[in-house]
Amino acid sequence: MLAGKPAQLLGDPDEPHTVTFIDHFGKAVITLGSQDEAFGEVWHVPSADTQTLRQFVGLIAEQTHGPARPRRTSSWLLAVGGLFNPDVRAVREVLYQSESPWVVDHTKFERAFGASPTPHPQAIRATLEWFRTRAS
């Protein structure tokens, strides 16, 4: 989207989908790896409010000052690509996460370790800045 191109999405852009800020993922992994009570348990990483991917793309568009043009990648294209590329084949295996609601509840993590998820606009701003500093 920084280049003015549509956002390529997997699955249905109108299904609810929890998006996790990479900084929260990293901090959660460090927290879980350093706490004995975390071992042997299932945890969900703290994430900001769940939205549709279409709404999320809209938030990105607000900050890139471009149009929110989500484009769904067709499943047949992924099927063909998966014949030749193992990474695309792996994407197809988790496509179910984008074709129906994918809502993550981090309440257990929050109760055990605390959580203050960064609001999407702030996380998007930080992510875009990271990309801008690395663009050539």
N, CA, C and O atoms as a GROMACS GRO file, in nm:
protein
  544
    1MET      N    1   0.083  -0.119   0.000
    1MET     CA    2   0.000   0.000   0.000
    1MET      C    3   0.087   0.125   0.000
    1MET      O    4   0.045   0.229  -0.051
    2LEU      N    5   0.207   0.116   0.057
    2LEU     CA    6   0.298   0.231   0.053
    2LEU      C    7   0.334   0.267  -0.091
    2LEU      O    8   0.363   0.382  -0.122
    3ALA      N    9   0.333   0.168  -0.178
    3ALA     CA   10   0.366   0.189  -0.319
    3ALA      C   11   0.242   0.222  -0.401
    3ALA      O   12   0.249   0.232  -0.524
    4GLY      N   13   0.126   0.238  -0.334
    4GLY     CA   14   0.004   0.270  -0.406
    4GLY      C   15  -0.066   0.151  -0.468
    4GLY      O   16  -0.158   0.167  -0.549
    5LYS      N   17  -0.024   0.032  -0.430
    5LYS     CA   18  -0.084  -0.090  -0.485
    5LYS      C   19  -0.194  -0.141  -0.393
    5LYS      O   20  -0.196  -0.108  -0.274
    6PRO      N   21  -0.286  -0.221  -0.446
    6PRO     CA   22  -0.390  -0.279  -0.361
    6PRO      C   23  -0.330  -0.373  -0.256
    6PRO      O   24  -0.220  -0.426  -0.275
    7ALA      N   25  -0.400  -0.392  -0.148
    7ALA     CA   26  -0.360  -0.486  -0.044
    7ALA      C   27  -0.403  -0.626  -0.087
    7ALA      O   28  -0.523  -0.650  -0.105
    8GLN      N   29  -0.309  -0.717  -0.103
    8GLN     CA   30  -0.340  -0.856  -0.138
    8GLN      C   31  -0.380  -0.930  -0.010
    8GLN      O   32  -0.302  -0.936   0.084
    9LEU      N   33  -0.499  -0.984  -0.008
    9LEU     CA   34  -0.549  -1.052   0.110
    9LEU      C   35  -0.578  -1.198   0.079
    9LEU      O   36  -0.614  -1.234  -0.033
   10LEU      N   37  -0.562  -1.279   0.180
   10LEU     CA   38  -0.602  -1.420   0.171
   10LEU      C   39  -0.740  -1.432   0.234
   10LEU      O   40  -0.767  -1.369   0.337
   11GLY      N   41  -0.825  -1.510   0.176
   11GLY     CA   42  -0.955  -1.535   0.236
   11GLY      C   43  -1.053  -1.421   0.218
   11GLY      O   44  -1.035  -1.334   0.132
   12ASP      N   45  -1.155  -1.423   0.301
   12ASP     CA   46  -1.266  -1.329   0.292
   12ASP      C   47  -1.235  -1.200   0.366
   12ASP      O   48  -1.217  -1.203   0.488
   13PRO      N   49  -1.227  -1.087   0.296
   13PRO     CA   50  -1.192  -0.961   0.364
   13PRO      C   51  -1.300  -0.911   0.460
   13PRO      O   52  -1.276  -0.817   0.535
   14ASP      N   53  -1.418  -0.972   0.457
   14ASP     CA   54  -1.528  -0.925   0.543
   14ASP      C   55  -1.553  -1.014   0.664
   14ASP      O   56  -1.649  -0.993   0.738
   15GLU      N   57  -1.468  -1.113   0.684
   15GLU     CA   58  -1.476  -1.196   0.805
   15GLU      C   59  -1.394  -1.131   0.916
   15GLU      O   60  -1.290  -1.072   0.888
   16PRO      N   61  -1.439  -1.140   1.041
   16PRO     CA   62  -1.358  -1.088   1.152
   16PRO      C   63  -1.223  -1.160   1.158
   16PRO      O   64  -1.216  -1.282   1.141
   17HIS      N   65  -1.118  -1.084   1.183
   17HIS     CA   66  -0.984  -1.142   1.186
   17HIS      C   67  -0.898  -1.066   1.288
   17HIS      O   68  -0.883  -0.944   1.277
   18THR      N   69  -0.843  -1.137   1.384
   18THR     CA   70  -0.755  -1.076   1.481
   18THR      C   71  -0.616  -1.061   1.420
   18THR      O   72  -0.558  -1.158   1.372
   19VAL      N   73  -0.565  -0.939   1.422
   19VAL     CA   74  -0.431  -0.908   1.370
   19VAL      C   75  -0.342  -0.876   1.489
   19VAL      O   76  -0.381  -0.798   1.576
   20THR      N   77  -0.224  -0.935   1.492
   20THR     CA   78  -0.131  -0.915   1.604
   20THR      C   79  -0.013  -0.830   1.561
   20THR      O   80   0.052  -0.859   1.461
   21PHE      N   81   0.015  -0.726   1.636
   21PHE     CA   82   0.132  -0.640   1.614
   21PHE      C   83   0.257  -0.721   1.645
   21PHE      O   84   0.266  -0.783   1.751
   22ILE      N   85   0.353  -0.720   1.555
   22ILE     CA   86   0.472  -0.804   1.569
   22ILE      C   87   0.548  -0.775   1.699
   22ILE      O   88   0.607  -0.866   1.757
   23ASP      N   89   0.546  -0.651   1.745
   23ASP     CA   90   0.613  -0.619   1.872
   23ASP      C   91   0.550  -0.696   1.988
   23ASP      O   92   0.620  -0.744   2.077
   24HIS      N   93   0.416  -0.709   1.986
   24HIS     CA   94   0.349  -0.784   2.093
   24HIS      C   95   0.382  -0.933   2.084
   24HIS      O   96   0.398  -1.000   2.186
   25PHE      N   97   0.391  -0.983   1.963
   25PHE     CA   98   0.426  -1.124   1.946
   25PHE      C   99   0.563  -1.152   2.006
   25PHE      O  100   0.580  -1.248   2.080
   26GLY      N  101   0.661  -1.067   1.972
   26GLY     CA  102   0.796  -1.087   2.024
   26GLY      C  103   0.802  -1.078   2.176
   26GLY      O  104   0.865  -1.161   2.241
   27LYS      N  105   0.736  -0.978   2.232
   27LYS     CA  106   0.735  -0.962   2.378
   27LYS      C  107   0.665  -1.079   2.446
   27LYS      O  108   0.708  -1.124   2.552
   28ALA      N  109   0.558  -1.129   2.384
   28ALA     CA  110   0.486  -1.243   2.443
   28ALA      C  111   0.572  -1.368   2.442
   28ALA      O  112   0.572  -1.445   2.538
   29VAL      N  113   0.645  -1.390   2.335
   29VAL     CA  114   0.733  -1.507   2.328
   29VAL      C  115   0.840  -1.499   2.437
   29VAL      O  116   0.870  -1.599   2.502
   30ILE      N  117   0.896  -1.381   2.457
   30ILE     CA  118   0.995  -1.364   2.563
   30ILE      C  119   0.932  -1.389   2.700
   30ILE      O  120   0.989  -1.458   2.784
   31THR      N  121   0.815  -1.333   2.722
   31THR     CA  122   0.744  -1.353   2.849
   31THR      C  123   0.717  -1.500   2.873
   31THR      O  124   0.746  -1.552   2.980
   32LEU      N  125   0.661  -1.567   2.774
   32LEU     CA  126   0.624  -1.708   2.791
   32LEU      C  127   0.746  -1.797   2.808
   32LEU      O  128   0.742  -1.896   2.881
   33GLY      N  129   0.855  -1.762   2.742
   33GLY     CA  130   0.977  -1.842   2.754
   33GLY      C  131   1.048  -1.823   2.886
   33GLY      O  132   1.136  -1.902   2.922
   34SER      N  133   1.014  -1.719   2.959
   34SER     CA  134   1.084  -1.691   3.084
   34SER      C  135   0.999  -1.715   3.209
   34SER      O  136   1.045  -1.689   3.320
   35GLN      N  137   0.878  -1.764   3.192
   35GLN     CA  138   0.788  -1.786   3.306
   35GLN      C  139   0.754  -1.934   3.318
   35GLN      O  140   0.696  -1.993   3.227
   36ASP      N  141   0.791  -1.993   3.430
   36ASP     CA  142   0.765  -2.136   3.450
   36ASP      C  143   0.617  -2.172   3.435
   36ASP      O  144   0.585  -2.278   3.382
   37GLU      N  145   0.528  -2.084   3.481
   37GLU     CA  146   0.385  -2.116   3.474
   37GLU      C  147   0.332  -2.120   3.331
   37GLU      O  148   0.219  -2.165   3.308
   38ALA      N  149   0.410  -2.073   3.236
   38ALA     CA  150   0.366  -2.074   3.096
   38ALA      C  151   0.386  -2.211   3.030
   38ALA      O  152   0.316  -2.243   2.934
   39PHE      N  153   0.477  -2.290   3.081
   39PHE     CA  154   0.510  -2.418   3.018
   39PHE      C  155   0.394  -2.516   3.021
   39PHE      O  156   0.326  -2.531   3.123
   40GLY      N  157   0.372  -2.580   2.908
   40GLY     CA  158   0.266  -2.680   2.897
   40GLY      C  159   0.128  -2.623   2.877
   40GLY      O  160   0.031  -2.698   2.876
   41GLU      N  161   0.116  -2.494   2.860
   41GLU     CA  162  -0.012  -2.427   2.843
   41GLU      C  163  -0.026  -2.372   2.702
   41GLU      O  164   0.073  -2.356   2.630
   42VAL      N  165  -0.148  -2.345   2.662
   42VAL     CA  166  -0.176  -2.280   2.535
   42VAL      C  167  -0.204  -2.133   2.562
   42VAL      O  168  -0.283  -2.100   2.651
   43TRP      N  169  -0.140  -2.045   2.486
   43TRP     CA  170  -0.153  -1.902   2.507
   43TRP      C  171  -0.184  -1.831   2.377
   43TRP      O  172  -0.138  -1.873   2.270
   44HIS      N  173  -0.262  -1.725   2.386
   44HIS     CA  174  -0.286  -1.636   2.272
   44HIS      C  175  -0.220  -1.503   2.303
   44HIS      O  176  -0.235  -1.448   2.413
   45VAL      N  177  -0.148  -1.452   2.206
   45VAL     CA  178  -0.073  -1.327   2.221
   45VAL      C  179  -0.170  -1.209   2.229
   45VAL      O  180  -0.270  -1.206   2.157
   46PRO      N  181  -0.142  -1.113   2.315
   46PRO     CA  182  -0.226  -0.994   2.322
   46PRO      C  183  -0.235  -0.923   2.186
   46PRO      O  184  -0.134  -0.903   2.118
   47SER      N  185  -0.355  -0.887   2.150
   47SER     CA  186  -0.381  -0.821   2.022
   47SER      C  187  -0.489  -0.715   2.043
   47SER      O  188  -0.572  -0.727   2.133
   48ALA      N  189  -0.485  -0.612   1.960
   48ALA     CA  190  -0.589  -0.508   1.965
   48ALA      C  191  -0.721  -0.567   1.916
   48ALA      O  192  -0.727  -0.684   1.877
   49ASP      N  193  -0.824  -0.486   1.917
   49ASP     CA  194  -0.959  -0.533   1.883
   49ASP      C  195  -0.965  -0.601   1.746
   49ASP      O  196  -0.895  -0.564   1.652
   50THR      N  197  -1.049  -0.701   1.739
   50THR     CA  198  -1.070  -0.776   1.616
   50THR      C  199  -1.158  -0.695   1.522
   50THR      O  200  -1.260  -0.639   1.562
   51GLN      N  201  -1.116  -0.690   1.396
   51GLN     CA  202  -1.190  -0.621   1.292
   51GLN      C  203  -1.193  -0.710   1.168
   51GLN      O  204  -1.131  -0.817   1.167
   52THR      N  205  -1.263  -0.667   1.066
   52THR     CA  206  -1.250  -0.737   0.938
   52THR      C  207  -1.120  -0.690   0.873
   52THR      O  208  -1.070  -0.582   0.905
   53LEU      N  209  -1.067  -0.770   0.784
   53LEU     CA  210  -0.946  -0.728   0.713
   53LEU      C  211  -0.974  -0.605   0.626
   53LEU      O  212  -0.886  -0.522   0.604
   54ARG      N  213  -1.096  -0.593   0.578
   54ARG     CA  214  -1.133  -0.473   0.500
   54ARG      C  215  -1.121  -0.348   0.588
   54ARG      O  216  -1.070  -0.245   0.543
   55GLN      N  217  -1.167  -0.357   0.713
   55GLN     CA  218  -1.155  -0.244   0.805
   55GLN      C  219  -1.007  -0.215   0.836
   55GLN      O  220  -0.966  -0.099   0.842
   56PHE      N  221  -0.930  -0.320   0.854
   56PHE     CA  222  -0.788  -0.305   0.884
   56PHE      C  223  -0.715  -0.237   0.768
   56PHE      O  224  -0.632  -0.149   0.789
   57VAL      N  225  -0.746  -0.278   0.645
   57VAL     CA  226  -0.687  -0.214   0.528
   57VAL      C  227  -0.728  -0.067   0.523
   57VAL      O  228  -0.648   0.018   0.483
   58GLY      N  229  -0.850  -0.036   0.565
   58GLY     CA  230  -0.894   0.103   0.572
   58GLY      C  231  -0.809   0.185   0.668
   58GLY      O  232  -0.778   0.301   0.639
   59LEU      N  233  -0.771   0.126   0.781
   59LEU     CA  234  -0.684   0.196   0.876
   59LEU      C  235  -0.546   0.222   0.815
   59LEU      O  236  -0.487   0.328   0.836
   60ILE      N  237  -0.496   0.126   0.741
   60ILE     CA  238  -0.366   0.146   0.674
   60ILE      C  239  -0.378   0.256   0.570
   60ILE      O  240  -0.290   0.342   0.559
   61ALA      N  241  -0.488   0.254   0.494
   61ALA     CA  242  -0.509   0.356   0.389
   61ALA      C  243  -0.514   0.496   0.448
   61ALA      O  244  -0.466   0.591   0.386
   62GLU      N  245  -0.570   0.510   0.567
   62GLU     CA  246  -0.574   0.643   0.632
   62GLU      C  247  -0.433   0.696   0.653
   62GLU      O  248  -0.410   0.817   0.642
   63GLN      N  249  -0.340   0.608   0.685
   63GLN     CA  250  -0.203   0.652   0.714
   63GLN      C  251  -0.114   0.660   0.591
   63GLN      O  252  -0.015   0.732   0.591
   64THR      N  253  -0.149   0.587   0.487
   64THR     CA  254  -0.071   0.595   0.363
   64THR      C  255  -0.130   0.698   0.267
   64THR      O  256  -0.073   0.726   0.162
   65HIS      N  257  -0.245   0.754   0.306
   65HIS     CA  258  -0.314   0.855   0.225
   65HIS      C  259  -0.347   0.804   0.085
   65HIS      O  260  -0.344   0.878  -0.012
   66GLY      N  261  -0.378   0.677   0.079
   66GLY     CA  262  -0.417   0.617  -0.048
   66GLY      C  263  -0.552   0.551  -0.034
   66GLY      O  264  -0.610   0.550   0.074
   67PRO      N  265  -0.602   0.496  -0.143
   67PRO     CA  266  -0.731   0.429  -0.136
   67PRO      C  267  -0.719   0.294  -0.065
   67PRO      O  268  -0.616   0.228  -0.072
   68ALA      N  269  -0.826   0.256   0.002
   68ALA     CA  270  -0.833   0.123   0.064
   68ALA      C  271  -0.885   0.028  -0.042
   68ALA      O  272  -1.006   0.018  -0.065
   69ARG      N  273  -0.794  -0.042  -0.107
   69ARG     CA  274  -0.833  -0.133  -0.215
   69ARG      C  275  -0.790  -0.276  -0.182
   69ARG      O  276  -0.691  -0.324  -0.235
   70PRO      N  277  -0.864  -0.342  -0.096
   70PRO     CA  278  -0.828  -0.482  -0.068
   70PRO      C  279  -0.859  -0.569  -0.189
   70PRO      O  280  -0.964  -0.556  -0.251
   71ARG      N  281  -0.767  -0.657  -0.221
   71ARG     CA  282  -0.785  -0.749  -0.333
   71ARG      C  283  -0.764  -0.891  -0.280
   71ARG      O  284  -0.660  -0.923  -0.224
   72ARG      N  285  -0.865  -0.972  -0.300
   72ARG     CA  286  -0.860  -1.111  -0.252
   72ARG      C  287  -0.782  -1.198  -0.350
   72ARG      O  288  -0.809  -1.197  -0.470
   73THR      N  289  -0.686  -1.271  -0.299
   73THR     CA  290  -0.611  -1.365  -0.381
   73THR      C  291  -0.700  -1.486  -0.405
   73THR      O  292  -0.754  -1.544  -0.310
   74SER      N  293  -0.714  -1.524  -0.530
   74SER     CA  294  -0.806  -1.634  -0.562
   74SER      C  295  -0.748  -1.768  -0.515
   74SER      O  296  -0.627  -1.791  -0.520
   75SER      N  297  -0.837  -1.855  -0.471
   75SER     CA  298  -0.794  -1.985  -0.421
   75SER      C  299  -0.737  -2.072  -0.532
   75SER      O  300  -0.649  -2.153  -0.508
   76TRP      N  301  -0.787  -2.056  -0.655
   76TRP     CA  302  -0.731  -2.135  -0.766
   76TRP      C  303  -0.588  -2.094  -0.796
   76TRP      O  304  -0.506  -2.178  -0.832
   77LEU      N  305  -0.556  -1.965  -0.781
   77LEU     CA  306  -0.420  -1.919  -0.803
   77LEU      C  307  -0.327  -1.977  -0.697
   77LEU      O  308  -0.214  -2.016  -0.727
   78LEU      N  309  -0.374  -1.983  -0.574
   78LEU     CA  310  -0.294  -2.044  -0.467
   78LEU      C  311  -0.275  -2.194  -0.492
   78LEU      O  312  -0.168  -2.249  -0.466
   79ALA      N  313  -0.379  -2.259  -0.544
   79ALA     CA  314  -0.368  -2.403  -0.573
   79ALA      C  315  -0.262  -2.428  -0.679
   79ALA      O  316  -0.180  -2.517  -0.664
   80VAL      N  317  -0.265  -2.350  -0.785
   80VAL     CA  318  -0.166  -2.366  -0.892
   80VAL      C  319  -0.027  -2.330  -0.841
   80VAL      O  320   0.070  -2.403  -0.865
   81GLY      N  321  -0.016  -2.219  -0.770
   81GLY     CA  322   0.113  -2.178  -0.716
   81GLY      C  323   0.170  -2.280  -0.620
   81GLY      O  324   0.292  -2.299  -0.613
   82GLY      N  325   0.083  -2.347  -0.545
   82GLY     CA  326   0.126  -2.448  -0.449
   82GLY      C  327   0.188  -2.571  -0.514
   82GLY      O  328   0.262  -2.645  -0.449
   83LEU      N  329   0.157  -2.592  -0.640
   83LEU     CA  330   0.218  -2.705  -0.712
   83LEU      C  331   0.367  -2.682  -0.733
   83LEU      O  332   0.443  -2.778  -0.745
   84PHE      N  333   0.409  -2.557  -0.738
   84PHE     CA  334   0.546  -2.523  -0.771
   84PHE      C  335   0.625  -2.460  -0.656
   84PHE      O  336   0.748  -2.459  -0.658
   85ASN      N  337   0.553  -2.409  -0.558
   85ASN     CA  338   0.619  -2.336  -0.451
   85ASN      C  339   0.573  -2.388  -0.315
   85ASN      O  340   0.455  -2.376  -0.281
   86PRO      N  341   0.665  -2.445  -0.236
   86PRO     CA  342   0.625  -2.499  -0.105
   86PRO      C  343   0.573  -2.393  -0.008
   86PRO      O  344   0.491  -2.424   0.078
   87ASP      N  345   0.618  -2.268  -0.021
   87ASP     CA  346   0.567  -2.161   0.066
   87ASP      C  347   0.420  -2.135   0.038
   87ASP      O  348   0.341  -2.116   0.130
   88VAL      N  349   0.382  -2.134  -0.089
   88VAL     CA  350   0.242  -2.114  -0.127
   88VAL      C  351   0.159  -2.234  -0.081
   88VAL      O  352   0.046  -2.217  -0.036
   89ARG      N  353   0.215  -2.352  -0.092
   89ARG     CA  354   0.146  -2.473  -0.046
   89ARG      C  355   0.119  -2.463   0.104
   89ARG      O  356   0.012  -2.502   0.150
   90ALA      N  357   0.215  -2.411   0.180
   90ALA     CA  358   0.198  -2.395   0.325
   90ALA      C  359   0.090  -2.293   0.356
   90ALA      O  360   0.014  -2.310   0.451
   91VAL      N  361   0.083  -2.187   0.277
   91VAL     CA  362  -0.022  -2.086   0.296
   91VAL      C  363  -0.159  -2.148   0.280
   91VAL      O  364  -0.250  -2.119   0.357
   92ARG      N  365  -0.174  -2.233   0.181
   92ARG     CA  366  -0.303  -2.299   0.158
   92ARG      C  367  -0.346  -2.382   0.278
   92ARG      O  368  -0.465  -2.396   0.304
   93GLU      N  369  -0.250  -2.437   0.351
   93GLU     CA  370  -0.282  -2.522   0.465
   93GLU      C  371  -0.343  -2.443   0.581
   93GLU      O  372  -0.414  -2.500   0.664
   94VAL      N  373  -0.316  -2.314   0.588
   94VAL     CA  374  -0.371  -2.232   0.697
   94VAL      C  375  -0.473  -2.130   0.645
   94VAL      O  376  -0.509  -2.036   0.716
   95LEU      N  377  -0.517  -2.148   0.523
   95LEU     CA  378  -0.612  -2.054   0.462
   95LEU      C  379  -0.743  -2.048   0.539
   95LEU      O  380  -0.812  -1.947   0.536
   96TYR      N  381  -0.778  -2.157   0.607
   96TYR     CA  382  -0.902  -2.159   0.686
   96TYR      C  383  -0.906  -2.045   0.786
   96TYR      O  384  -1.014  -2.000   0.825
   97GLN      N  385  -0.789  -1.997   0.828
   97GLN     CA  386  -0.784  -1.887   0.926
   97GLN      C  387  -0.833  -1.755   0.867
   97GLN      O  388  -0.864  -1.662   0.941
   98SER      N  389  -0.842  -1.748   0.735
   98SER     CA  390  -0.885  -1.624   0.670
   98SER      C  391  -1.018  -1.639   0.598
   98SER      O  392  -1.071  -1.541   0.545
   99GLU      N  393  -1.072  -1.759   0.596
   99GLU     CA  394  -1.198  -1.781   0.524
   99GLU      C  395  -1.319  -1.784   0.616
   99GLU      O  396  -1.433  -1.782   0.570
  100SER      N  397  -1.294  -1.791   0.745
  100SER     CA  398  -1.401  -1.785   0.844
  100SER      C  399  -1.349  -1.699   0.959
  100SER      O  400  -1.230  -1.667   0.963
  101PRO      N  401  -1.435  -1.661   1.053
  101PRO     CA  402  -1.387  -1.573   1.160
  101PRO      C  403  -1.264  -1.631   1.231
  101PRO      O  404  -1.259  -1.749   1.264
  102TRP      N  405  -1.166  -1.544   1.254
  102TRP     CA  406  -1.044  -1.581   1.326
  102TRP      C  407  -1.031  -1.480   1.440
  102TRP      O  408  -0.970  -1.374   1.425
  103VAL      N  409  -1.088  -1.516   1.553
  103VAL     CA  410  -1.095  -1.426   1.667
  103VAL      C  411  -1.013  -1.486   1.781
  103VAL      O  412  -1.039  -1.597   1.827
  104VAL      N  413  -0.914  -1.411   1.826
  104VAL     CA  414  -0.823  -1.457   1.930
  104VAL      C  415  -0.857  -1.385   2.060
  104VAL      O  416  -0.869  -1.262   2.064
  105ASP      N  417  -0.871  -1.462   2.166
  105ASP     CA  418  -0.900  -1.408   2.299
  105ASP      C  419  -0.775  -1.424   2.386
  105ASP      O  420  -0.737  -1.535   2.420
  106HIS      N  421  -0.713  -1.313   2.421
  106HIS     CA  422  -0.590  -1.317   2.499
  106HIS      C  423  -0.615  -1.296   2.649
  106HIS      O  424  -0.523  -1.260   2.723
  107THR      N  425  -0.738  -1.318   2.694
  107THR     CA  426  -0.773  -1.295   2.835
  107THR      C  427  -0.684  -1.376   2.930
  107THR      O  428  -0.642  -1.324   3.034
  108LYS      N  429  -0.656  -1.501   2.895
  108LYS     CA  430  -0.573  -1.585   2.981
  108LYS      C  431  -0.433  -1.525   2.997
  108LYS      O  432  -0.380  -1.519   3.108
  109PHE      N  433  -0.375  -1.480   2.888
  109PHE     CA  434  -0.243  -1.417   2.892
  109PHE      C  435  -0.248  -1.291   2.978
  109PHE      O  436  -0.161  -1.267   3.062
  110GLU      N  437  -0.352  -1.210   2.956
  110GLU     CA  438  -0.366  -1.084   3.029
  110GLU      C  439  -0.376  -1.108   3.179
  110GLU      O  440  -0.315  -1.036   3.258
  111ARG      N  441  -0.453  -1.209   3.219
  111ARG     CA  442  -0.468  -1.239   3.362
  111ARG      C  443  -0.336  -1.285   3.424
  111ARG      O  444  -0.304  -1.249   3.537
  112ALA      N  445  -0.261  -1.364   3.348
  112ALA     CA  446  -0.137  -1.420   3.401
  112ALA      C  447  -0.021  -1.321   3.400
  112ALA      O  448   0.057  -1.316   3.495
  113PHE      N  449  -0.010  -1.243   3.294
  113PHE     CA  450   0.110  -1.161   3.276
  113PHE      C  451   0.083  -1.013   3.250
  113PHE      O  452   0.176  -0.934   3.242
  114GLY      N  453  -0.044  -0.976   3.238
  114GLY     CA  454  -0.078  -0.838   3.203
  114GLY      C  455  -0.070  -0.820   3.052
  114GLY      O  456   0.002  -0.894   2.984
  115ALA      N  457  -0.142  -0.724   3.001
  115ALA     CA  458  -0.140  -0.698   2.857
  115ALA      C  459  -0.195  -0.559   2.831
  115ALA      O  460  -0.295  -0.518   2.890
  116SER      N  461  -0.129  -0.489   2.743
  116SER     CA  462  -0.175  -0.357   2.698
  116SER      C  463  -0.154  -0.350   2.547
  116SER      O  464  -0.058  -0.287   2.501
  117PRO      N  465  -0.241  -0.414   2.471
  117PRO     CA  466  -0.221  -0.414   2.326
  117PRO      C  467  -0.220  -0.272   2.268
  117PRO      O  468  -0.303  -0.188   2.304
  118THR      N  469  -0.128  -0.248   2.179
  118THR     CA  470  -0.119  -0.120   2.110
  118THR      C  471  -0.237  -0.107   2.016
  118THR      O  472  -0.265  -0.200   1.941
  119PRO      N  473  -0.308   0.005   2.018
  119PRO     CA  474  -0.420   0.023   1.925
  119PRO      C  475  -0.370   0.012   1.780
  119PRO      O  476  -0.257   0.048   1.749
  120HIS      N  477  -0.457  -0.039   1.693
  120HIS     CA  478  -0.417  -0.061   1.554
  120HIS      C  479  -0.355   0.062   1.488
  120HIS      O  480  -0.250   0.048   1.424
  121PRO      N  481  -0.414   0.181   1.500
  121PRO     CA  482  -0.352   0.295   1.431
  121PRO      C  483  -0.206   0.320   1.472
  121PRO      O  484  -0.122   0.351   1.388
  122GLN      N  485  -0.178   0.305   1.601
  122GLN     CA  486  -0.040   0.325   1.649
  122GLN      C  487   0.051   0.213   1.600
  122GLN      O  488   0.164   0.241   1.560
  123ALA      N  489   0.005   0.090   1.601
  123ALA     CA  490   0.085  -0.023   1.552
  123ALA      C  491   0.111  -0.010   1.402
  123ALA      O  492   0.221  -0.039   1.355
  124ILE      N  493   0.011   0.033   1.328
  124ILE     CA  494   0.027   0.053   1.184
  124ILE      C  495   0.129   0.163   1.159
  124ILE      O  496   0.215   0.149   1.072
  125ARG      N  497   0.121   0.271   1.232
  125ARG     CA  498   0.215   0.382   1.216
  125ARG      C  499   0.359   0.333   1.239
  125ARG      O  500   0.448   0.366   1.160
  126ALA      N  501   0.380   0.256   1.344
  126ALA     CA  502   0.515   0.204   1.374
  126ALA      C  503   0.562   0.109   1.264
  126ALA      O  504   0.679   0.111   1.226
  127THR      N  505   0.472   0.026   1.215
  127THR     CA  506   0.508  -0.069   1.110
  127THR      C  507   0.541   0.002   0.980
  127THR      O  508   0.639  -0.031   0.914
  128LEU      N  509   0.460   0.101   0.944
  128LEU     CA  510   0.487   0.177   0.822
  128LEU      C  511   0.620   0.251   0.833
  128LEU      O  512   0.695   0.258   0.736
  129GLU      N  513   0.648   0.306   0.949
  129GLU     CA  514   0.776   0.375   0.969
  129GLU      C  515   0.893   0.277   0.954
  129GLU      O  516   0.996   0.311   0.894
  130TRP      N  517   0.878   0.159   1.006
  130TRP     CA  518   0.981   0.056   0.991
  130TRP      C  519   1.006   0.028   0.843
  130TRP      O  520   1.120   0.022   0.799
  131PHE      N  521   0.898   0.012   0.766
  131PHE     CA  522   0.913  -0.014   0.622
  131PHE      C  523   0.973   0.106   0.550
  131PHE      O  524   1.057   0.090   0.462
  132ARG      N  525   0.931   0.224   0.586
  132ARG     CA  526   0.984   0.344   0.519
  132ARG      C  527   1.133   0.360   0.540
  132ARG      O  528   1.205   0.402   0.449
  133THR      N  529   1.182   0.327   0.659
  133THR     CA  530   1.326   0.342   0.687
  133THR      C  531   1.409   0.237   0.614
  133THR      O  532   1.531   0.250   0.603
  134ARG      N  533   1.344   0.134   0.564
  134ARG     CA  534   1.417   0.027   0.495
  134ARG      C  535   1.394   0.027   0.344
  134ARG      O  536   1.452  -0.053   0.271
  135ALA      N  537   1.308   0.117   0.297
  135ALA     CA  538   1.278   0.124   0.154
  135ALA      C  539   1.397   0.182   0.080
  135ALA      O  540   1.465   0.273   0.127
  136SER      N  541   1.419   0.128  -0.037
  136SER     CA  542   1.530   0.182  -0.118
  136SER      C  543   1.480   0.231  -0.251
  136SER      O  544   1.559   0.279  -0.332
   0.00000   0.00000   0.00000
